[in-house]
Amino acid sequence: MNDKSLKSVSDLVEIAGQLPETTVLIPGGDRIDDIRLVDAACDYGILSKAIFVGNEKRIIEHASHLCIDIEKHTIIDVDDEQEIGQKTVDLVDGGEVDIVLKGGISTPVINRAMLKLAVKPTVSLASIFDASPISDSRPMILTDAGVTTDCNFDRMVDIIKNAVEVAQTVMGIAKPKVAVLSANEKQISSLPSTSMGLELAKLAWDNALVCGPLSFDLATDPDSVSTKGIPDCPHAKEVAGKADILVCPCIDSANILYKTIASMIKYGDASIAGITVGFKVPYIILSRSDSLFTRLESVALCSIYAHRQQGYKGKSQPRDNDSKIKYPGLPMTEKTKKSYWVFQISTFDCAGALTSVAAAFSNEGVSIHAVTGYGVRSDQKGMIEVGFEGDETVKEILVRRIKRLTKVISVTEEKTTPKKPPQLISA
């Protein structure tokens, strides 16, 4: 794939794995989930180092429980949250880290500390997502679902600028199509978002096509545009049904839409990754309900952004996928009786597809019992055969998730019994 292209959110992990590895700083990094995330990101070749700022005893205990080695010199033993915040600022100012990942520390406390590192007038959350029911799973950006509470006109301008920068830097879209969302395309005095959308669209934008106000369906669904017609607002012909960026009128609507998309993830119908931009380094604020792979995709997104902002071109040689793949062991939900399944997955570029397929299993916490493949040259189609144990629900989620991967052509499934290893026959 072109190193600037993005066909799906899951591609972020593979793209980041081709770039030089980064260093992450985790203020309040004494939660077991943060340690598990770092371990997975290192296995995928995204991170080379993590600096944990938090309770050293808890960090070591959690790492031991996960059978993960953490070197003591990467732990800064601090319990006071104010001091954790200041240490974070000092380390970023010292140029020692590429990414900050919020761990188990109060969000207001770390955010106040991070504001000392702001390099833009407005910091905002840009979330890259894809979802089966929305624009045929085409990756898009949603903003701002988690940071900006006062969405006045000037801040909205900045939010759009930040999202456009992410679209250009990470998604490779030279001139993103931006939809400023509202409940109606017409000017309604009792609906301030309609006038806000129009005023934003009327501004002179050199690097984006901004259209507003647009309803969600007219921003994302070409069929809705065909049915309702092109609305009478600036750049509607170019943006309607084809938006790359969805700008919500307030944090309430953005957060509701974000959580709706996030709820699709557990059914294998969506993926999402977030980056908070406007600081010296990209900043990750994760929800406690986010899955491991949503967290991993966010780390990958921030790693790509950090490198491309600094002008890195990536490694001269691709990483060895086989040596990087690991399947973090999260517990599976036992809703029904487990069976043994074999997937036969037809792919483009078997070697690259293996990383994406493994990621799908990792996201559901499913351990792969056996994997074989052939057709590993990038100029031919390949086949990956995966054996695993799981219930019917997990199997269906995995089928949907894998079918959505851009490198996958088709998936067939079979319920069977595990293959026994060959026996040695003595003479």
N, C-alpha and C positions, 0 to 999 in steps of 0.2 A: 504494500500500500504506500501511497505517497505520504511522506512523513508529516504533511500538513493536513491531510484529509481526515475526516471523522465521519464514519458511516453509522456508528452506534456508540452509545456511552461505554459499552464494554470494551471498545477499541482503545479507550484511554489507558487501560492497564498495559496493553501491548505496546502502544506508542511510548509511554513513559519508560517501559523496560528497555527501549532502544536508545534512550538518552543517558547521559552520565548520571550516576546515582547521586541522590541528594541527601541532605542532613535535615532532620526534623527535630524541633524542640517541643516538648510536651509539658506545659505548665500544669501542675496537678496530675502528673503522669503516674499515679500510683493505683490506677484502676486496672483490673485484669483484662478488660476489653481493649484498652489502649496498648497493652503489652502484646496481646494477641495480634492486633492490627499491625504493629511495627514488625512483628515476626513475619506476617504474611507479605507485607510490602518489601521486606528484605529478600524474601524468597522469590518474588517476582522481579527482582532487579531494579526496584524503584528507589529504595533507600539503601544507603551504605552505613548510616549511623543515626542513632536517636539519642537525644539528651533528655533525661527525665528529671524534672524539677518537682520534688515532692517528698513524701515520707519514704526514706530509704528502706526501712524494715519491711513495709508493705510491698514495695516494688520487688524486693528480693524474694519475699514469700510467694508472690503471684508468679514470678518468673520460674521459681522452683516448681510450683504446682504445674506449670505448663511445660516443664522440662526445657526451658529456654535459658541460655546463658546470657547474662547482662554484665558487662564489665563495670566494676565499681566506679571507674573514673568517668563514666557517662551518667552517673547519678549525682545530682546536687540535692543534698538532704536538707529540705526546708519544709516546715509545717505551716508557718504563718502565711495566709493567702496574700497579704499585702507585700510581703517579702518575695513571694513567688512571682508576683506581678513585676516587681522591680528587677528581679534576676532575669526575667524574660526580656525586658527592655534592654538591659545591659548586654545580654548575649546577642540580641539582634543588632544593636548598635555596633557591637564589636565585629560584625560580619562573620559570625561563627555558624549561622544556620541559614537554610534556604526556605524553610516552611515552619510556621507555628501551628500546632494542633492543640486546641483547647482540651484539656483532660478534666479531671475531677476537681475543678475549682469553680467558685461562683462566677457565673457569666458576667454580671455587672462589675465585679472586681477586676477580672482579667481584661474586660473591654475598656475600662477606664485606663488601665496601664497601657494597653495597645494603642490608645488614642495619641499617646506621646510619640508613636511611630508613624502617625498618619502623614502621607505625602500628597494627599489629594483633599480638596475641600469636603468631599462626601465619601464615606466608605459604605459599601453596599454588598449584599450577597447576590451572586449570580449563580443560578443552578442550571446545569446542562442536564436535560432529560430526554428520554424517548419513551413512548408508550404506544402499545399496539392500537388503541382506539383513536389516537390523535395523529393526524398527518401521516398515516402509514408508517409509524415508528421513526419518522425522520427526527434526528436530533435537533432540539431547540433550546433556547435559554429562557428561563423564568426569573423575574426580578421584581421586587426585593422581598423575599419571604421571611427575613429574619433579623434585619439590622435597622433600617430606617423607619422610624415611627412618625416623624414629621415630614410628610410628603408634600412640601410646598413646591412652587414652580421651579425655583433654582435647584432644589435637591432632586427633583425629577429629571432635570436636564443632566445633572451629574450622574444619576443612576443610569440613564440611557448611555452616557459616554462610557461608563465603566463596563456595561454589558457589551457594548460595541467592541471595546478593546478585547474582551474575552473571546468574542466571536471571531475577531480577526486573528488573535494570537493563537488560540487553541483549535478553533474549528476551521480556520483557513478561509473564512468568508471575507472577501475584500470590502464589500459594501453591503452589510447586513440589512435585511428588511425588518423594520421595527414596527410592531403594532402596540399602540397605547390603548389598553383595554377600558371598556366601559360597558354599561348595560344597554346602551343605545348609540346609534351613529348620528342621530339628530341632536341639535342643541336644545337641551331642556334645562330651564333655569333652576329647577329643584334638584338637578343631578349635576353637581359641580364637576364631576369627572369628564363630562362631555365637553365643557369649555376648556378644561385643562388639556384634554387630548388634542383638541383642535389647535390651541395655541402652541403646543409642543410641535405639532406637525408643520405649522407655518414657519418655524425657525429655519434658518439656512444651515443645513447639515451637509458638510463636505464628504463625510465618510459613511453615511447611512441614508437609507430611505425610511423616513418616519411617517407613519400614517395613524391618524386618530381623529375622533374616537372610533374604535372598532369593537364589536362584540366578540366573544371568544370564538364562536363558530365561524364568523366571517374572517377572523384572523387565521384560522387553522384548517378550515374545511373547504376545499374547492367546490364540492357539491352544494354547500350552503350558498356560496357565491353565485353559482349557476342558478339556484332557485330564487334567491332574494335579489340578485343583481348587485352590481358594484356600487357601493355607497358614495355619496357626494362629499368626499373629504380628500385632502392632499395625498397623493401617491397611492390611492386606493387600488388603482389598476395594477400596480407593481407589487403591492404588499398583500392585498386581500387573498386569503386562502393559501398564502405562501410565506407567512411570517417566519423569520428566524429567531426573533426576540419578542417575548411577551412581557410588556411592562404593565404591571397592575397598578391601579390608582391609589392603593394603600396597602400597608403591611397585612391587614386583616384578610383582604381578598387574596393576596399573594400567598399567605400562609395556608389558607384553606385549600387553594389549588395545589400547593406543594404537598400537603398532607393527603390530598386525594390521589395524586400521582404516586406518592410513597406507599399508599395502601395497595396499589396494583402490583407492587414489587413482589410481595409474598406469593402471588399467583403466577409469577413469571411473565407478567404483561408489561413491565416497565423497568426502567433503570434511571437513577438520578445521582448526580455528583455536584457538590457545592464548593464555591470559592468566595471568600470575602476579599475584595480588592480595595485598594486605596492606602495600604500600608507599605512599608519598606519591603516586606516579604508577604507572600500570600498567606492567608490566615484561614484555618478550618474550624468551623463551629459545627459540631455534629449533634444530632438528636440522640438521646439514649435509646430510642426505638429503632434507629437506623441499623440495617443489617451489616454484617461484616463486609460484604462486597460493596455496599453503598459507601462505607467508610474507605475501603481500599480505592474505589474509583475517585473519591474526593482527593485522596493523597496523590493519586496519579495525575488528576487534573491540575493540582497545584504544582506538582513537579514539572509538568509540561509548560505551564505558564511561566514559572520561575526561569526555566532554561531559555525559552524563546524570548522573554523580555530582556535577557542578558545576551542574546545573540548566539547561543549555542546551536550547533547544527546536528548534534547527535553523534553516536559512536560510529567509527568507520566500519565496524563489523557488528552484525546483529548478535544479541546475547544467545547463549545456548539455552533454548527453552526447556529442554529435558532436565537440565541441572537446576533450573530455577523453580520448577513446579512443586508445590507442596499443597496439601489439602488440610487446612485448619480444621480441627476436630470439634465441631459444634454439635450439640445433641439434636437428633432428629425427633420430631413429634410422632408418637405412635398412635395414630388415629385408627388405623386398621392393621390387619396382619401384614407383616413384611414378607416380601417375596424377593427372589433373585431375578434381576432384569439384565438384558443385554441390549444395548443400543448400537445399531450400525449407522454411522454418521458419514454421509457423503459430503466432501468439503472441497473448496478451492484452497490450494496451498496447505497441505496437511500439517506441515511443521508449525506454521503460524496459527492454524485453527486449533491446535492442541491446547495452546494457552487459554484461548477463549472458552473452549469446552470445559477445561479444568476449572476455570473461574465460575462457570455456571454451577458445577457440582459444589465448589467451595462455598458459594453463596447460600446454598441450602443445607450446608453442614453435612454433606453426604460423602462418605469415604469411597473412593474407587478401589474395587478389589482387583481388577485386572484391566489393562489397556493394551491394545495392539493397533498398529497402523501401517499403511503403506502408501506410496505415492508422495514422497517427501520433498520432491523438487518443486520450486515455486511455479514452474511452467506447466504443471499437470494437476489433474484432480486427484484427490486422495480419499482414503476411507479410514475412519477411526472406529474401532470396536471397543466399547466400554462395558464392563460388568460391574454391577453394584447391587446392594441390598436396600430395599426401601418399600414403603407402603404405596398404595395406588395413588394417593393424593400427591405425594412427593414426586412420583414418576410422571404424573401428568404435568406438574409444574415444570419439571426438568425438560420434558418434551417441548413445551411451549417456549421456554427460555432459550433452548438450544436452537430451535427453528428460527428464532429471531436474530441469531448471530449472522453477521454479514458474510462470513466465510463458509457458512453451512448451506449446502444445496438441499439436502433432505435428511430425514431421520426415520428409521424403522425400529420397532421395538419388539422384544420377545421375552416372555416369561419362561424361565428355564431353571435349571439347577446349576450350581457352581461347577465349573470344570475342574476335575481333579488333576493335580500335577502328574506328569508321566512317571511311572515306576521304573526303577532301575532293575533290569533282569540280569542276574549273575549267570555266568557260563557254567 
